[in-house]
Amino acid sequence: MTISFEVISEINDIETFAVGSKIREVARLQETYGKGRWRKCKGTAMIQLSDKSLFLAELHWYEANGIGKKELKIKSLLEKIQ
């Protein structure tokens, strides 16, 4: 199930926790988006769900220089804002 959401604040506490061959899906990422130094990252940001509710959430995504952030997903909802 995919949850529709929008990031409405800057992503904070960014941490890289896998790089290159340590990412299980690196071959798929290179095939889909192009070759690059892929990193799997996490951070926290305020998000708005499709029902307009606001949450502080932990987000995970892949990124590479020149390609940008791809496949942003909610890992956990940390706190309801409103």
BADO-662133 format. One record per residue (C-alpha): x, y, z. Coordinates in pm, 1 decimal, padded with zeros to 6 digits, always signed. Example, Ala and Ser with C-alpha at 12.3 -4.5 7.8 and 13.67 -1.06 7.14 Angstrom:
! residues 2
<lovo><east>+01230.0</east><north>-00450.0</north><up>+00780.0</up></lovo>
<lovo><east>+01367.0</east><north>-00106.0</north><up>+00714.0</up></lovo>
END
This chain:
! residues 82
<lovo><east>+00000.0</east><north>+00000.0</north><up>+00000.0</up></lovo>
<lovo><east>+00140.4</east><north>+00338.5</north><up>-00101.6</up></lovo>
<lovo><east>+00054.6</east><north>+00638.4</north><up>+00111.9</up></lovo>
<lovo><east>+00031.1</east><north>+00968.8</north><up>-00071.8</up></lovo>
<lovo><east>+00208.5</east><north>+01251.6</north><up>+00109.9</up></lovo>
<lovo><east>+00385.9</east><north>+01582.6</north><up>+00061.3</up></lovo>
<lovo><east>+00699.8</east><north>+01696.8</north><up>+00244.8</up></lovo>
<lovo><east>+00618.5</east><north>+02043.7</north><up>+00380.9</up></lovo>
<lovo><east>+00937.0</east><north>+02124.1</north><up>+00573.8</up></lovo>
<lovo><east>+01309.1</east><north>+02090.7</north><up>+00530.6</up></lovo>
<lovo><east>+01443.1</east><north>+01739.4</north><up>+00594.7</up></lovo>
<lovo><east>+01652.7</east><north>+01743.1</north><up>+00914.2</up></lovo>
<lovo><east>+01890.8</east><north>+01500.1</north><up>+01086.2</up></lovo>
<lovo><east>+01996.4</east><north>+01353.0</north><up>+00750.5</up></lovo>
<lovo><east>+02205.6</east><north>+01038.6</north><up>+00781.4</up></lovo>
<lovo><east>+02351.8</east><north>+00812.4</north><up>+00511.5</up></lovo>
<lovo><east>+02338.1</east><north>+00449.9</north><up>+00617.4</up></lovo>
<lovo><east>+02429.6</east><north>+00257.4</north><up>+00300.2</up></lovo>
<lovo><east>+02646.8</east><north>+00340.4</north><up>-00001.2</up></lovo>
<lovo><east>+02708.2</east><north>+00168.0</north><up>-00335.1</up></lovo>
<lovo><east>+02720.3</east><north>-00211.9</north><up>-00320.7</up></lovo>
<lovo><east>+02583.2</east><north>-00210.0</north><up>+00036.8</up></lovo>
<lovo><east>+02245.5</east><north>-00113.0</north><up>-00113.1</up></lovo>
<lovo><east>+02054.9</east><north>-00428.2</north><up>-00212.9</up></lovo>
<lovo><east>+01876.3</east><north>-00252.4</north><up>-00498.4</up></lovo>
<lovo><east>+02170.1</east><north>-00061.7</north><up>-00648.9</up></lovo>
<lovo><east>+02149.4</east><north>-00246.6</north><up>-00984.4</up></lovo>
<lovo><east>+01779.0</east><north>-00158.0</north><up>-01019.0</up></lovo>
<lovo><east>+01847.4</east><north>+00205.6</north><up>-00925.1</up></lovo>
<lovo><east>+02122.9</east><north>+00232.9</north><up>-01186.7</up></lovo>
<lovo><east>+01903.6</east><north>+00073.8</north><up>-01451.7</up></lovo>
<lovo><east>+01604.7</east><north>+00295.3</north><up>-01369.0</up></lovo>
<lovo><east>+01768.3</east><north>+00632.4</north><up>-01295.7</up></lovo>
<lovo><east>+02125.6</east><north>+00605.1</north><up>-01424.0</up></lovo>
<lovo><east>+02473.0</east><north>+00533.4</north><up>-01296.4</up></lovo>
<lovo><east>+02592.6</east><north>+00727.0</north><up>-00997.7</up></lovo>
<lovo><east>+02727.4</east><north>+00695.1</north><up>-00645.0</up></lovo>
<lovo><east>+02400.6</east><north>+00581.7</north><up>-00488.5</up></lovo>
<lovo><east>+02335.1</east><north>+00637.8</north><up>-00118.7</up></lovo>
<lovo><east>+02045.3</east><north>+00529.0</north><up>+00101.3</up></lovo>
<lovo><east>+01956.6</east><north>+00807.2</north><up>+00344.7</up></lovo>
<lovo><east>+01715.8</east><north>+00885.1</north><up>+00624.0</up></lovo>
<lovo><east>+01596.0</east><north>+01200.2</north><up>+00795.1</up></lovo>
<lovo><east>+01298.8</east><north>+01362.0</north><up>+00964.8</up></lovo>
<lovo><east>+01053.1</east><north>+01614.0</north><up>+00822.4</up></lovo>
<lovo><east>+00700.0</east><north>+01742.2</north><up>+00862.1</up></lovo>
<lovo><east>+00468.7</east><north>+01581.8</north><up>+00607.1</up></lovo>
<lovo><east>+00106.5</east><north>+01626.2</north><up>+00504.1</up></lovo>
<lovo><east>-00089.4</east><north>+01313.2</north><up>+00419.4</up></lovo>
<lovo><east>-00355.9</east><north>+01307.5</north><up>+00148.3</up></lovo>
<lovo><east>-00624.7</east><north>+01352.3</north><up>+00419.2</up></lovo>
<lovo><east>-00453.5</east><north>+01685.8</north><up>+00516.2</up></lovo>
<lovo><east>-00326.8</east><north>+01556.9</north><up>+00854.8</up></lovo>
<lovo><east>+00022.6</east><north>+01670.6</north><up>+00956.9</up></lovo>
<lovo><east>+00291.2</east><north>+01446.9</north><up>+01106.6</up></lovo>
<lovo><east>+00656.8</east><north>+01452.2</north><up>+01194.4</up></lovo>
<lovo><east>+00790.4</east><north>+01147.1</north><up>+01011.2</up></lovo>
<lovo><east>+01108.1</east><north>+00951.9</north><up>+00952.4</up></lovo>
<lovo><east>+01168.9</east><north>+00934.7</north><up>+00578.1</up></lovo>
<lovo><east>+01398.1</east><north>+00706.8</north><up>+00375.1</up></lovo>
<lovo><east>+01515.1</east><north>+00765.9</north><up>+00017.3</up></lovo>
<lovo><east>+01789.3</east><north>+00694.5</north><up>-00235.2</up></lovo>
<lovo><east>+02003.3</east><north>+00970.1</north><up>-00384.9</up></lovo>
<lovo><east>+02298.0</east><north>+01017.2</north><up>-00619.6</up></lovo>
<lovo><east>+02491.4</east><north>+01326.7</north><up>-00728.4</up></lovo>
<lovo><east>+02341.2</east><north>+01476.9</north><up>-01041.1</up></lovo>
<lovo><east>+02029.6</east><north>+01258.3</north><up>-01009.1</up></lovo>
<lovo><east>+01876.6</east><north>+01375.5</north><up>-00681.6</up></lovo>
<lovo><east>+01640.2</east><north>+01216.6</north><up>-00429.1</up></lovo>
<lovo><east>+01438.8</east><north>+00921.2</north><up>-00555.7</up></lovo>
<lovo><east>+01174.3</east><north>+00691.0</north><up>-00404.9</up></lovo>
<lovo><east>+01104.2</east><north>+00894.2</north><up>-00091.8</up></lovo>
<lovo><east>+00900.6</east><north>+00685.6</north><up>+00154.0</up></lovo>
<lovo><east>+00763.0</east><north>+00711.1</north><up>+00507.1</up></lovo>
<lovo><east>+00944.8</east><north>+00473.3</north><up>+00739.9</up></lovo>
<lovo><east>+00753.7</east><north>+00577.5</north><up>+01052.4</up></lovo>
<lovo><east>+00516.9</east><north>+00846.6</north><up>+01177.3</up></lovo>
<lovo><east>+00681.4</east><north>+00997.3</north><up>+01485.3</up></lovo>
<lovo><east>+00431.6</east><north>+01258.6</north><up>+01607.5</up></lovo>
<lovo><east>+00094.4</east><north>+01397.2</north><up>+01499.4</up></lovo>
<lovo><east>+00117.2</east><north>+01777.3</north><up>+01461.0</up></lovo>
<lovo><east>-00252.1</east><north>+01870.6</north><up>+01436.6</up></lovo>
END
